[in-house]
Amino acid sequence: MDIIKELWYGNVAPFEQCTRGDKQLKELLKLVARNKEELDGTLTEKQKETLEKFEENMNEMHGITERDAFSYGFRLGVQLMAEAFLQPLAEDE
């Protein structure tokens, strides 16, 4: 099966590959989880609801920016490939 079909059917997930094994990201995720847990212990129920809504909004925003960054990177890669194939090789001057 070609890569476009693999991508369409969800068999290729570029976003999963980007963070696999990134030690700095793993440490940041642990820090975020620890800080959230500490914060949750001090909040009222209303504040917890507000924090949950905030997190949902941030996740949605990150999803949009990640999608846009992927789209831009993909288009840029295609443009680079097109230029590489369409430009004649320069003669030594």
Secondary structure, DSSP 8 states (H G I E B T S, - for coil): --HHHHHHTT---HHHHHHTT-HHHHHHHHHHHHHHHHHHTT--HHHHHHHHHHHHHHHHHHHHHHHHHHHHHHHHHHHHHHHHHHS------
